[in-house]
């Protein structure tokens, strides 16, 4: 079953047990992994890979614990080769997924960018999700508010948002209600767990600055 279909027939969020915390969590808050025939751990970002799934909460602490304590091998009941750059690779894949979904939303007319356009959508209550870059001016961002009952995404950089809109940078973006929008929210939420928190760099940022 695809990761995007994270609800059962009754409309309830599907849950899986995290191998690191032992907690039951909605699958849209987790990452699925499978073990390849040659014993390598593979992140199933799209949720389409065959094999028994191994689930971990989508945050740095849980993933680091799973790697450090060799919980993937314990869960798979076999030796498992885990890449030293697992968290960096996972963050890069999730980021690519979010950018691709934002691009699809833009092409379908369900996403727009630019301060004035976003402001217009918000005033007309067309926007269900407000997206603002993490490196944009706080003064400028404070002039726009998350739509009532809507969602806010604020952990992507302006150059990353720009990739989704064919521009060098984007500071403000809004999404209208749609199936794609829900997928953007879910995948962006997974990405958030691997991004910068409380002043700490994300795995991807650590990799870049180490060069």
Z-matrix of the N, CA and C atoms (Angstrom, degrees):
N
C 1 1.465
C 2 1.522 1 109.68
N 3 1.299 2 118.08 1 139.05
C 4 1.450 3 122.76 2 -178.85
C 5 1.518 4 111.15 3 -67.41
N 6 1.329 5 116.37 4 146.94
C 7 1.458 6 121.92 5 177.23
C 8 1.512 7 110.94 6 -58.50
N 9 1.343 8 117.13 7 -32.82
C 10 1.447 9 120.10 8 -176.30
C 11 1.523 10 112.08 9 -66.12
N 12 1.330 11 117.80 10 -23.07
C 13 1.455 12 121.83 11 179.30
C 14 1.531 13 107.97 12 -94.37
N 15 1.354 14 115.58 13 73.36
C 16 1.455 15 121.06 14 -173.13
C 17 1.520 16 112.70 15 -94.46
N 18 1.330 17 116.84 16 19.96
C 19 1.455 18 121.24 17 178.24
C 20 1.521 19 109.36 18 -128.95
N 21 1.356 20 116.34 19 146.37
C 22 1.451 21 119.36 20 179.68
C 23 1.521 22 110.67 21 -84.65
N 24 1.323 23 116.95 22 -176.21
C 25 1.457 24 121.55 23 -175.94
C 26 1.526 25 111.77 24 -59.65
N 27 1.321 26 116.63 25 -33.30
C 28 1.466 27 120.68 26 -178.43
C 29 1.528 28 112.46 27 -81.05
N 30 1.328 29 116.55 28 -0.10
C 31 1.457 30 120.30 29 178.68
C 32 1.520 31 113.94 30 86.29
N 33 1.345 32 117.37 31 7.79
C 34 1.446 33 121.04 32 179.39
C 35 1.530 34 109.83 33 -88.39
N 36 1.326 35 115.75 34 143.61
C 37 1.461 36 119.58 35 178.86
C 38 1.521 37 110.03 36 -64.87
N 39 1.320 38 117.23 37 130.16
C 40 1.457 39 121.18 38 177.14
C 41 1.524 40 109.76 39 -69.76
N 42 1.303 41 116.61 40 147.30
C 43 1.455 42 121.38 41 -179.71
C 44 1.522 43 110.92 42 -125.70
N 45 1.324 44 114.37 43 149.22
C 46 1.461 45 121.16 44 174.61
C 47 1.529 46 108.00 45 -137.36
N 48 1.324 47 115.86 46 160.55
C 49 1.459 48 120.62 47 -179.75
C 50 1.514 49 110.24 48 -90.98
N 51 1.317 50 115.90 49 127.26
C 52 1.463 51 121.46 50 178.00
C 53 1.527 52 109.16 51 -75.45
N 54 1.327 53 117.30 52 128.60
C 55 1.462 54 120.52 53 -177.51
C 56 1.531 55 111.78 54 -71.80
N 57 1.346 56 117.24 55 -16.98
C 58 1.462 57 120.18 56 -178.33
C 59 1.525 58 112.62 57 -91.91
N 60 1.328 59 117.32 58 -38.70
C 61 1.463 60 120.92 59 -176.34
C 62 1.519 61 112.98 60 -104.63
N 63 1.333 62 116.88 61 -20.65
C 64 1.455 63 120.79 62 -176.75
C 65 1.517 64 113.74 63 79.21
N 66 1.336 65 116.90 64 0.73
C 67 1.461 66 121.09 65 -177.47
C 68 1.529 67 111.30 66 -86.68
N 69 1.335 68 115.43 67 147.83
C 70 1.460 69 121.14 68 172.03
C 71 1.518 70 108.08 69 -83.50
N 72 1.323 71 116.55 70 125.00
C 73 1.458 72 120.97 71 -176.91
C 74 1.521 73 110.24 72 -133.21
N 75 1.353 74 117.60 73 152.41
C 76 1.468 75 120.27 74 174.41
C 77 1.526 76 109.57 75 -60.43
N 78 1.309 77 117.30 76 140.96
C 79 1.461 78 120.26 77 -176.93
C 80 1.526 79 112.73 78 -63.07
N 81 1.351 80 116.42 79 -23.65
C 82 1.468 81 116.91 80 179.46
C 83 1.532 82 111.76 81 -75.77
N 84 1.337 83 117.88 82 -2.76
C 85 1.461 84 122.40 83 174.02
C 86 1.524 85 111.29 84 -107.71
N 87 1.340 86 116.66 85 11.71
C 88 1.455 87 120.03 86 -173.68
C 89 1.522 88 112.01 87 -130.70
N 90 1.341 89 114.47 88 169.10
C 91 1.452 90 121.46 89 174.16
C 92 1.516 91 109.10 90 -115.71
N 93 1.323 92 115.89 91 138.39
C 94 1.464 93 121.12 92 178.21
C 95 1.523 94 109.52 93 -102.62
N 96 1.310 95 115.80 94 137.12
C 97 1.461 96 122.15 95 177.08
C 98 1.522 97 109.03 96 -126.78
N 99 1.315 98 115.74 97 153.37
C 100 1.464 99 121.25 98 172.54
C 101 1.520 100 107.75 99 -133.70
N 102 1.303 101 115.33 100 161.02
C 103 1.462 102 120.89 101 177.62
C 104 1.528 103 108.20 102 -103.70
N 105 1.325 104 116.10 103 125.59
C 106 1.461 105 121.09 104 -179.10
C 107 1.524 106 110.54 105 -71.09
N 108 1.329 107 117.66 106 163.78
C 109 1.472 108 120.60 107 179.37
C 110 1.523 109 113.89 108 -55.89
N 111 1.341 110 117.00 109 -27.24
C 112 1.467 111 119.57 110 179.81
C 113 1.529 112 112.37 111 -94.02
N 114 1.357 113 116.55 112 11.83
C 115 1.456 114 120.48 113 172.66
C 116 1.514 115 116.81 114 86.72
N 117 1.333 116 117.53 115 14.11
C 118 1.460 117 120.50 116 178.74
C 119 1.534 118 110.69 117 -95.62
N 120 1.326 119 116.18 118 141.63
C 121 1.460 120 121.19 119 177.49
C 122 1.525 121 109.23 120 -77.47
N 123 1.338 122 116.36 121 131.45
C 124 1.460 123 121.71 122 -178.66
C 125 1.527 124 109.21 123 -126.32
N 126 1.329 125 116.72 124 128.50
C 127 1.461 126 121.21 125 176.33
C 128 1.527 127 109.21 126 -77.35
N 129 1.313 128 116.24 127 125.05
C 130 1.462 129 121.32 128 -178.21
C 131 1.526 130 109.42 129 -96.69
N 132 1.317 131 116.40 130 73.51
C 133 1.466 132 121.59 131 -174.90
C 134 1.523 133 112.46 132 -62.08
N 135 1.329 134 117.27 133 -38.35
C 136 1.467 135 121.12 134 -178.52
C 137 1.528 136 112.65 135 -88.13
N 138 1.321 137 116.61 136 -8.46
C 139 1.459 138 119.81 137 178.17
C 140 1.518 139 114.31 138 69.15
N 141 1.321 140 117.43 139 30.78
C 142 1.462 141 120.24 140 -176.85
C 143 1.529 142 113.96 141 -119.58
N 144 1.310 143 117.08 142 -2.04
C 145 1.464 144 119.21 143 -176.90
C 146 1.529 145 111.01 144 -77.08
N 147 1.324 146 116.43 145 140.40
C 148 1.473 147 119.98 146 178.74
C 149 1.519 148 111.05 147 -74.00
N 150 1.297 149 115.65 148 162.17
C 151 1.449 150 120.39 149 177.61
C 152 1.515 151 112.41 150 111.63
N 153 1.312 152 114.81 151 167.51
C 154 1.453 153 121.28 152 -179.92
C 155 1.523 154 109.74 153 -70.80
N 156 1.312 155 116.81 154 127.17
C 157 1.451 156 120.92 155 -178.09
C 158 1.521 157 113.06 156 -80.33
N 159 1.325 158 115.08 157 142.38
C 160 1.461 159 122.26 158 173.20
C 161 1.524 160 105.91 159 -116.23
N 162 1.317 161 117.13 160 122.86
C 163 1.466 162 121.29 161 -170.77
C 164 1.525 163 112.17 162 -109.62
N 165 1.340 164 114.82 163 136.18
C 166 1.462 165 121.39 164 177.75
C 167 1.526 166 108.01 165 -136.37
N 168 1.329 167 116.30 166 139.50
C 169 1.454 168 120.17 167 176.31
C 170 1.525 169 109.56 168 -57.28
N 171 1.319 170 116.60 169 140.77
C 172 1.461 171 120.98 170 -175.11
C 173 1.528 172 110.90 171 -82.40
N 174 1.323 173 116.12 172 72.34
C 175 1.458 174 120.63 173 173.22
C 176 1.528 175 108.79 174 -152.15
N 177 1.329 176 115.05 175 157.51
C 178 1.461 177 120.48 176 -174.44
C 179 1.522 178 113.01 177 -58.00
N 180 1.345 179 116.06 178 -44.19
C 181 1.455 180 119.73 179 -174.67
C 182 1.534 181 112.04 180 -61.70
N 183 1.334 182 116.17 181 -46.68
C 184 1.465 183 119.93 182 -178.84
C 185 1.523 184 111.14 183 -65.42
N 186 1.315 185 117.19 184 -42.87
C 187 1.462 186 120.85 185 -178.54
C 188 1.524 187 111.06 186 -67.53
N 189 1.324 188 116.97 187 -41.53
C 190 1.463 189 119.89 188 178.73
C 191 1.525 190 110.97 189 -63.64
N 192 1.328 191 116.32 190 -39.21
C 193 1.461 192 120.43 191 177.98
C 194 1.526 193 110.77 192 -64.52
N 195 1.347 194 116.03 193 -42.21
C 196 1.462 195 120.17 194 -179.76
C 197 1.523 196 111.27 195 -61.22
N 198 1.330 197 116.19 196 -37.55
C 199 1.466 198 120.31 197 179.67
C 200 1.528 199 110.62 198 -74.08
N 201 1.335 200 116.49 199 -49.44
C 202 1.467 201 121.46 200 -175.27
C 203 1.525 202 112.56 201 -61.00
N 204 1.325 203 116.43 202 -40.57
C 205 1.464 204 120.64 203 -176.51
C 206 1.535 205 112.83 204 -94.28
N 207 1.333 206 116.54 205 9.33
C 208 1.465 207 122.29 206 177.39
C 209 1.538 208 112.20 207 55.67
N 210 1.339 209 114.57 208 41.82
C 211 1.456 210 119.59 209 -176.98
C 212 1.530 211 112.58 210 -75.42
N 213 1.322 212 117.29 211 -21.67
C 214 1.466 213 119.48 212 177.47
C 215 1.531 214 109.81 213 -65.79
N 216 1.323 215 116.05 214 -44.20
C 217 1.462 216 120.53 215 179.01
C 218 1.528 217 110.46 216 -66.37
N 219 1.319 218 115.63 217 -39.42
C 220 1.467 219 119.70 218 179.25
C 221 1.521 220 110.87 219 -62.42
N 222 1.328 221 116.35 220 -43.23
C 223 1.466 222 120.66 221 -179.50
C 224 1.525 223 111.58 222 -69.00
N 225 1.330 224 116.43 223 -39.80
C 226 1.463 225 121.13 224 -178.43
C 227 1.528 226 112.07 225 -78.65
N 228 1.339 227 116.43 226 -15.56
C 229 1.466 228 122.35 227 -178.85
C 230 1.524 229 111.49 228 59.02
N 231 1.331 230 114.22 229 40.45
C 232 1.460 231 121.46 230 177.62
C 233 1.518 232 108.25 231 -165.01
N 234 1.325 233 118.32 232 161.57
C 235 1.465 234 120.12 233 176.14
C 236 1.532 235 110.37 234 -63.34
N 237 1.324 236 116.78 235 137.58
C 238 1.462 237 121.43 236 -178.49
C 239 1.526 238 109.34 237 -131.76
N 240 1.315 239 116.21 238 129.46
C 241 1.459 240 121.84 239 176.13
C 242 1.527 241 109.27 240 -87.56
N 243 1.332 242 116.52 241 119.15
C 244 1.462 243 121.94 242 -178.58
C 245 1.524 244 109.09 243 -112.17
N 246 1.321 245 116.84 244 125.98
C 247 1.463 246 121.52 245 -179.69
C 248 1.522 247 111.21 246 -62.70
N 249 1.342 248 116.11 247 142.23
C 250 1.464 249 121.12 248 177.50
C 251 1.522 250 111.32 249 -67.11
N 252 1.329 251 116.60 250 -19.58
C 253 1.469 252 120.67 251 -179.18
C 254 1.532 253 111.06 252 -107.70
N 255 1.324 254 116.37 253 29.66
C 256 1.460 255 120.17 254 -176.18
C 257 1.524 256 112.96 255 -54.59
N 258 1.335 257 118.19 256 -49.52
C 259 1.460 258 120.69 257 -176.39
C 260 1.530 259 111.57 258 -66.91
N 261 1.346 260 116.47 259 -40.61
C 262 1.461 261 119.58 260 178.03
C 263 1.522 262 111.30 261 -63.08
N 264 1.336 263 115.37 262 -44.97
C 265 1.465 264 120.08 263 -179.86
C 266 1.527 265 110.97 264 -63.85
N 267 1.324 266 115.42 265 -40.53
C 268 1.460 267 120.21 266 -178.81
C 269 1.525 268 111.06 267 -65.70
N 270 1.316 269 116.47 268 -42.98
C 271 1.466 270 119.61 269 178.83
C 272 1.533 271 110.71 270 -62.76
N 273 1.346 272 116.22 271 -42.25
C 274 1.462 273 120.15 272 179.63
C 275 1.530 274 111.17 273 -62.72
N 276 1.329 275 117.22 274 -39.66
C 277 1.469 276 120.97 275 179.29
C 278 1.523 277 111.71 276 -67.60
N 279 1.333 278 116.09 277 -41.96
C 280 1.465 279 119.71 278 178.83
C 281 1.525 280 110.87 279 -66.53
N 282 1.324 281 116.62 280 -39.98
C 283 1.460 282 120.10 281 177.74
C 284 1.519 283 110.31 282 -61.31
N 285 1.327 284 117.52 283 -45.13
C 286 1.462 285 122.00 284 178.54
C 287 1.517 286 110.83 285 -60.00
N 288 1.325 287 116.11 286 -38.71
C 289 1.465 288 121.57 287 179.18
C 290 1.527 289 110.77 288 -64.24
N 291 1.326 290 116.73 289 -45.32
C 292 1.472 291 120.38 290 179.76
C 293 1.528 292 110.78 291 -63.96
N 294 1.325 293 116.71 292 -43.25
C 295 1.464 294 120.46 293 179.80
C 296 1.524 295 110.86 294 -62.25
N 297 1.331 296 116.75 295 -43.85
C 298 1.467 297 120.92 296 179.25
C 299 1.531 298 111.42 297 -62.25
N 300 1.334 299 117.07 298 -41.31
C 301 1.464 300 120.35 299 179.79
C 302 1.526 301 111.38 300 -68.28
N 303 1.334 302 116.95 301 -39.08
C 304 1.459 303 120.27 302 176.30
C 305 1.526 304 110.78 303 -62.93
N 306 1.324 305 115.79 304 -38.63
C 307 1.453 306 120.31 305 177.99
C 308 1.529 307 111.06 306 -63.97
N 309 1.330 308 116.86 307 -41.48
C 310 1.466 309 120.95 308 176.85
C 311 1.526 310 110.89 309 -62.82
N 312 1.331 311 115.51 310 -41.19
C 313 1.467 312 119.79 311 178.66
C 314 1.524 313 110.88 312 -63.13
N 315 1.334 314 116.20 313 -39.83
C 316 1.467 315 120.30 314 177.92
C 317 1.523 316 111.21 315 -63.53
N 318 1.332 317 116.94 316 -45.87
C 319 1.460 318 121.24 317 -178.06
C 320 1.529 319 112.33 318 -65.70
N 321 1.337 320 116.54 319 -27.29
C 322 1.462 321 120.02 320 179.63
C 323 1.526 322 112.50 321 -91.10
N 324 1.336 323 115.72 322 4.10
C 325 1.462 324 119.52 323 178.49
C 326 1.511 325 114.04 324 79.27
N 327 1.332 326 117.80 325 13.61
C 328 1.462 327 121.17 326 -178.61
C 329 1.525 328 112.58 327 -100.69
N 330 1.334 329 117.35 328 3.52
C 331 1.461 330 120.97 329 178.08
C 332 1.521 331 109.80 330 -143.17
N 333 1.318 332 115.61 331 138.23
C 334 1.466 333 120.78 332 177.28
C 335 1.529 334 108.84 333 -133.29
N 336 1.344 335 115.49 334 161.72
C 337 1.457 336 120.70 335 -179.71
C 338 1.518 337 110.04 336 -134.51
N 339 1.325 338 116.43 337 155.54
C 340 1.450 339 121.25 338 -179.29
C 341 1.527 340 110.32 339 111.38
N 342 1.312 341 116.33 340 137.63
C 343 1.461 342 120.91 341 -174.31
C 344 1.526 343 113.35 342 -55.97
N 345 1.335 344 117.39 343 -50.88
C 346 1.468 345 120.62 344 -175.94
C 347 1.526 346 111.78 345 -65.46
N 348 1.333 347 117.07 346 -40.51
C 349 1.470 348 120.08 347 179.39
C 350 1.523 349 111.27 348 -66.24
N 351 1.328 350 115.57 349 -42.08
C 352 1.464 351 119.47 350 179.05
C 353 1.527 352 110.07 351 -65.46
N 354 1.311 353 116.74 352 -42.82
C 355 1.460 354 121.36 353 178.64
C 356 1.525 355 110.60 354 -59.18
N 357 1.338 356 116.70 355 -40.25
C 358 1.466 357 121.48 356 179.67
C 359 1.530 358 110.84 357 -65.41
N 360 1.320 359 117.03 358 -45.46
C 361 1.476 360 121.11 359 178.63
C 362 1.527 361 110.86 360 -61.35
N 363 1.330 362 116.14 361 -40.24
C 364 1.461 363 119.99 362 179.96
C 365 1.523 364 111.16 363 -65.66
N 366 1.321 365 116.43 364 -41.53
C 367 1.467 366 120.07 365 -179.22
C 368 1.520 367 111.66 366 -67.46
N 369 1.340 368 116.87 367 -30.26
C 370 1.466 369 121.45 368 179.50
C 371 1.527 370 112.15 369 -92.13
N 372 1.332 371 116.56 370 3.69
C 373 1.464 372 123.52 371 -179.86
C 374 1.532 373 112.34 372 59.02
N 375 1.334 374 115.68 373 31.02
C 376 1.470 375 120.52 374 174.98
C 377 1.524 376 111.29 375 -83.97
N 378 1.324 377 115.89 376 -28.33
C 379 1.460 378 120.79 377 -176.32
C 380 1.521 379 111.41 378 -81.66
N 381 1.314 380 115.83 379 132.86
C 382 1.467 381 121.86 380 175.47
C 383 1.525 382 111.62 381 -109.34
N 384 1.336 383 115.49 382 -20.50
C 385 1.468 384 120.78 383 179.36
C 386 1.520 385 108.71 384 -135.39
N 387 1.321 386 116.82 385 130.49
C 388 1.454 387 122.27 386 174.31
C 389 1.518 388 108.46 387 -104.91
N 390 1.330 389 116.30 388 127.49
C 391 1.460 390 122.01 389 178.67
C 392 1.524 391 108.08 390 -118.75
N 393 1.329 392 117.06 391 126.78
C 394 1.456 393 121.04 392 177.41
C 395 1.529 394 109.12 393 -134.21
N 396 1.319 395 116.08 394 141.38
C 397 1.459 396 120.38 395 -175.43
C 398 1.520 397 110.97 396 -68.15
N 399 1.319 398 115.55 397 146.93
C 400 1.466 399 120.90 398 -179.31
C 401 1.517 400 112.11 399 -69.14
N 402 1.342 401 117.48 400 -22.53
C 403 1.456 402 121.06 401 -177.38
C 404 1.524 403 113.02 402 -105.43
N 405 1.323 404 117.96 403 13.56
C 406 1.459 405 121.06 404 177.98
C 407 1.517 406 111.60 405 -80.21
N 408 1.324 407 116.71 406 166.28
C 409 1.459 408 122.14 407 179.35
C 410 1.524 409 110.51 408 -62.68
N 411 1.325 410 116.17 409 125.30
C 412 1.462 411 119.81 410 179.73
C 413 1.529 412 110.66 411 -63.34
N 414 1.299 413 116.83 412 -35.95
C 415 1.465 414 120.46 413 178.68
C 416 1.517 415 110.84 414 -63.25
N 417 1.328 416 116.59 415 -43.92
C 418 1.460 417 120.15 416 179.81
C 419 1.513 418 111.97 417 -68.65
N 420 1.336 419 116.28 418 -40.14
C 421 1.464 420 119.84 419 -178.92
C 422 1.518 421 112.13 420 -67.65
N 423 1.342 422 116.79 421 -30.70
C 424 1.460 423 120.33 422 -177.20
C 425 1.524 424 112.95 423 -68.58
N 426 1.329 425 116.82 424 -13.45
C 427 1.464 426 120.42 425 -179.30
C 428 1.525 427 112.82 426 -79.75
N 429 1.327 428 116.50 427 -10.40
C 430 1.459 429 121.32 428 178.44
C 431 1.523 430 108.99 429 -117.49
N 432 1.313 431 116.74 430 139.15
C 433 1.462 432 121.16 431 -177.22
C 434 1.523 433 111.30 432 -115.93
N 435 1.309 434 115.43 433 148.59
C 436 1.468 435 121.26 434 175.59
C 437 1.525 436 109.41 435 -59.28
N 438 1.341 437 118.15 436 131.65
C 439 1.469 438 120.17 437 -179.61
C 440 1.522 439 111.82 438 -57.95
N 441 1.315 440 116.03 439 145.90
C 442 1.457 441 121.22 440 -179.28
C 443 1.533 442 110.16 441 -58.07
N 444 1.323 443 115.79 442 125.90
C 445 1.458 444 120.24 443 -178.64
C 446 1.511 445 113.55 444 74.49
N 447 1.335 446 117.21 445 5.37
C 448 1.460 447 121.63 446 -177.71
C 449 1.516 448 112.56 447 -98.43
N 450 1.317 449 116.35 448 -164.38
C 451 1.464 450 122.01 449 -176.22
C 452 1.527 451 110.13 450 -125.35
N 453 1.331 452 114.88 451 158.10
C 454 1.459 453 121.63 452 178.17
C 455 1.516 454 109.83 453 -126.93
N 456 1.326 455 116.79 454 135.57
C 457 1.464 456 123.51 455 175.46
C 458 1.521 457 107.03 456 -123.40
N 459 1.327 458 116.52 457 120.61
C 460 1.457 459 118.73 458 -175.68
C 461 1.508 460 114.58 459 -137.85
N 462 1.338 461 117.19 460 27.99
C 463 1.465 462 119.98 461 -175.98
C 464 1.526 463 112.98 462 -121.56
N 465 1.340 464 117.07 463 21.16
C 466 1.459 465 120.54 464 171.63
C 467 1.519 466 108.84 465 -109.84
N 468 1.334 467 116.82 466 143.36
C 469 1.459 468 120.73 467 178.79
C 470 1.519 469 110.94 468 -76.79
N 471 1.314 470 115.89 469 163.15
C 472 1.468 471 121.37 470 -177.90
C 473 1.526 472 112.16 471 -63.66
N 474 1.339 473 117.60 472 -35.10
C 475 1.466 474 119.51 473 178.97
C 476 1.527 475 111.04 474 -71.58
N 477 1.327 476 116.82 475 -31.12
C 478 1.464 477 120.63 476 178.01
C 479 1.529 478 110.01 477 -70.04
N 480 1.332 479 117.16 478 -44.21
C 481 1.461 480 120.44 479 175.72
C 482 1.520 481 110.47 480 -63.64
N 483 1.321 482 116.14 481 -35.51
C 484 1.457 483 119.90 482 179.81
C 485 1.517 484 112.53 483 -60.47
N 486 1.329 485 117.19 484 -35.02
C 487 1.466 486 120.97 485 179.13
C 488 1.520 487 111.38 486 -60.24
N 489 1.320 488 117.29 487 -35.00
C 490 1.466 489 120.97 488 -178.00
C 491 1.522 490 112.19 489 -73.92
N 492 1.343 491 116.25 490 -21.61
C 493 1.464 492 120.13 491 -176.52
C 494 1.525 493 113.01 492 -113.87
N 495 1.324 494 117.60 493 9.99
C 496 1.453 495 120.80 494 178.55
C 497 1.510 496 113.35 495 66.56
N 498 1.325 497 116.72 496 31.01
C 499 1.456 498 121.70 497 179.58
C 500 1.530 499 109.21 498 -126.08
N 501 1.335 500 114.85 499 167.12
C 502 1.457 501 118.21 500 178.33
C 503 1.522 502 110.34 501 -69.17
N 504 1.319 503 116.29 502 -44.91
C 505 1.460 504 120.63 503 178.43
C 506 1.532 505 109.94 504 -144.07
N 507 1.322 506 115.42 505 153.75
C 508 1.467 507 122.96 506 173.36
C 509 1.522 508 106.97 507 -139.77
N 510 1.319 509 116.44 508 132.04
C 511 1.460 510 121.46 509 179.84
C 512 1.529 511 111.19 510 -100.96
N 513 1.348 512 116.01 511 -44.65
C 514 1.461 513 121.59 512 -175.54
C 515 1.526 514 110.48 513 -118.39
N 516 1.317 515 115.31 514 136.15
C 517 1.464 516 121.30 515 179.80
C 518 1.519 517 108.09 516 -147.17
N 519 1.314 518 116.93 517 149.89
C 520 1.466 519 121.41 518 177.00
C 521 1.519 520 109.18 519 -138.10
N 522 1.323 521 115.65 520 148.23
C 523 1.460 522 121.68 521 178.71
C 524 1.519 523 109.67 522 -124.68
N 525 1.328 524 115.17 523 138.92
C 526 1.460 525 121.33 524 175.28
C 527 1.520 526 109.03 525 -87.06
N 528 1.310 527 116.55 526 165.51
C 529 1.458 528 121.30 527 -179.36
C 530 1.523 529 110.96 528 -64.34
N 531 1.324 530 116.79 529 129.54
C 532 1.463 531 122.54 530 177.95
C 533 1.510 532 109.11 531 -173.37
N 534 1.326 533 115.86 532 168.84
C 535 1.452 534 120.00 533 176.59
C 536 1.516 535 111.47 534 -64.03
N 537 1.336 536 116.62 535 -38.49
C 538 1.462 537 120.70 536 179.23
C 539 1.522 538 110.09 537 -64.16
N 540 1.327 539 116.35 538 -39.63
C 541 1.460 540 120.70 539 179.57
C 542 1.527 541 110.94 540 -60.15
N 543 1.314 542 116.52 541 -42.21
C 544 1.465 543 119.85 542 178.07
C 545 1.521 544 111.16 543 -62.60
N 546 1.323 545 116.59 544 -38.17
C 547 1.457 546 120.44 545 178.34
C 548 1.529 547 110.82 546 -67.72
N 549 1.342 548 116.99 547 -38.24
C 550 1.466 549 120.39 548 176.28
C 551 1.521 550 109.99 549 -59.75
N 552 1.332 551 116.13 550 -46.42
C 553 1.464 552 121.10 551 -178.89
C 554 1.530 553 110.81 552 -60.52
N 555 1.334 554 116.97 553 -45.16
C 556 1.457 555 120.92 554 -178.00
C 557 1.528 556 112.10 555 -65.72
N 558 1.340 557 116.46 556 -46.60
C 559 1.466 558 119.20 557 -178.11
C 560 1.523 559 111.22 558 -69.74
N 561 1.345 560 116.60 559 -36.29
C 562 1.465 561 119.88 560 177.68
C 563 1.522 562 110.64 561 -65.86
N 564 1.331 563 116.38 562 -33.95
C 565 1.464 564 120.22 563 178.26
C 566 1.523 565 110.48 564 -66.20
N 567 1.337 566 116.91 565 -39.79
C 568 1.463 567 119.71 566 175.86
C 569 1.530 568 110.79 567 -62.37
N 570 1.324 569 114.84 568 -42.28
C 571 1.464 570 119.99 569 -179.42
C 572 1.521 571 111.07 570 -63.00
N 573 1.330 572 116.43 571 -36.88
C 574 1.461 573 120.67 572 -177.35
C 575 1.522 574 111.94 573 -55.37
N 576 1.333 575 116.61 574 -37.88
C 577 1.457 576 120.45 575 -179.30
C 578 1.518 577 113.52 576 -63.21
N 579 1.332 578 116.81 577 -20.86
C 580 1.458 579 120.87 578 -179.28
C 581 1.529 580 112.62 579 -104.04
N 582 1.338 581 115.08 580 1.64
C 583 1.449 582 119.31 581 -176.15
C 584 1.513 583 112.21 582 -95.32
N 585 1.297 584 116.69 583 178.86
C 586 1.455 585 122.84 584 -178.03
C 587 1.525 586 110.48 585 -58.32
N 588 1.350 587 116.85 586 130.47
C 589 1.457 588 121.67 587 177.54
C 590 1.522 589 109.44 588 -138.97
N 591 1.307 590 116.34 589 133.65
C 592 1.455 591 123.59 590 177.43
C 593 1.525 592 112.36 591 50.30
N 594 1.340 593 115.61 592 43.96
C 595 1.452 594 120.63 593 174.54
C 596 1.514 595 115.15 594 84.16
N 597 1.324 596 118.27 595 -2.73
C 598 1.468 597 120.92 596 179.66
C 599 1.515 598 110.31 597 -91.61
N 600 1.314 599 116.57 598 143.77
C 601 1.454 600 120.50 599 179.99
C 602 1.518 601 110.75 600 -75.99
N 603 1.327 602 115.58 601 149.06
C 604 1.459 603 120.21 602 176.04
C 605 1.520 604 108.90 603 -74.80
N 606 1.340 605 118.58 604 163.38
C 607 1.461 606 120.87 605 178.21
C 608 1.521 607 111.73 606 -56.24
N 609 1.332 608 117.64 607 -39.44
C 610 1.452 609 121.23 608 -177.75
C 611 1.523 610 110.64 609 -66.14
N 612 1.344 611 117.45 610 -40.46
C 613 1.448 612 121.06 611 179.10
C 614 1.525 613 111.09 612 -67.05
N 615 1.337 614 116.83 613 -35.71
C 616 1.455 615 120.01 614 177.11
C 617 1.517 616 110.95 615 -62.86
N 618 1.324 617 115.81 616 -40.32
C 619 1.465 618 120.33 617 -179.20
C 620 1.512 619 110.19 618 -63.82
N 621 1.340 620 117.91 619 -41.22
C 622 1.456 621 121.48 620 -177.93
C 623 1.507 622 111.95 621 -67.79
N 624 1.343 623 117.01 622 -41.58
C 625 1.450 624 119.40 623 -175.83
C 626 1.528 625 112.20 624 -76.53
N 627 1.328 626 116.35 625 -12.73
C 628 1.468 627 119.75 626 -178.79
C 629 1.516 628 112.47 627 -81.78
N 630 1.332 629 115.73 628 -9.62
C 631 1.469 630 118.58 629 -176.88
C 632 1.514 631 111.46 630 -76.93
